[in-house]
């Protein structure tokens, strides 16, 4: 009885499918996904943020998500298992500084586009996929370049001239901050004050794209 369960040949033991029609589907969907995430990352996000580290992350993560979803779709796993796998990405956190909300939004956008492009069934035509992708790109472009014309950057600094933090000397404090930082500051907020060290935490706001300054959020 045991011998009857042993494969009769080496070919049966390695029952691989070397090629099928889904290979061309993979190439087409990969080309579409790569095209649209490149537009989002390289031509919408990067010219404003100038963050090469996120450029690396978005491209790799978008491609990995695409291949993962495309492969899982062929395995025909149930919905529960699928949601469990995607929940993993909800609990994974990079052991670095906290990611800004805008970068997190772009991260979710890249993941969403990759999932849509990889999991669309045969009932979804290429034209419909194109409409979805173009709509997301157009919305992102509109928010970045049309509706939200300027991105206000903020930076927290330690300020030692606490005699200027009183309401009547805000103009002097603004002039001093602009002279010492070399930035055209729009506004500032005074945070925690330490009278033992005669220092205060001050958050300054400025338009980084107007002054060739990278996003120094803190």
Secondary structure as GFF3:
##gff-version 3
##sequence-region A 1 218
A	DSSP	three_ten_helix	3	5	.	.	.	ID=ss1
A	DSSP	alpha_helix	10	13	.	.	.	ID=ss2
A	DSSP	alpha_helix	22	38	.	.	.	ID=ss3
A	DSSP	pi_helix	39	45	.	.	.	ID=ss4
A	DSSP	alpha_helix	46	49	.	.	.	ID=ss5
A	DSSP	alpha_helix	52	75	.	.	.	ID=ss6
A	DSSP	alpha_helix	79	91	.	.	.	ID=ss7
A	DSSP	alpha_helix	101	119	.	.	.	ID=ss8
A	DSSP	alpha_helix	126	141	.	.	.	ID=ss9
A	DSSP	pi_helix	142	147	.	.	.	ID=ss10
A	DSSP	beta_strand	152	159	.	.	.	ID=ss11
A	DSSP	three_ten_helix	162	164	.	.	.	ID=ss12
A	DSSP	three_ten_helix	167	169	.	.	.	ID=ss13
A	DSSP	alpha_helix	170	181	.	.	.	ID=ss14
A	DSSP	beta_strand	185	194	.	.	.	ID=ss15
A	DSSP	beta_strand	199	207	.	.	.	ID=ss16
###
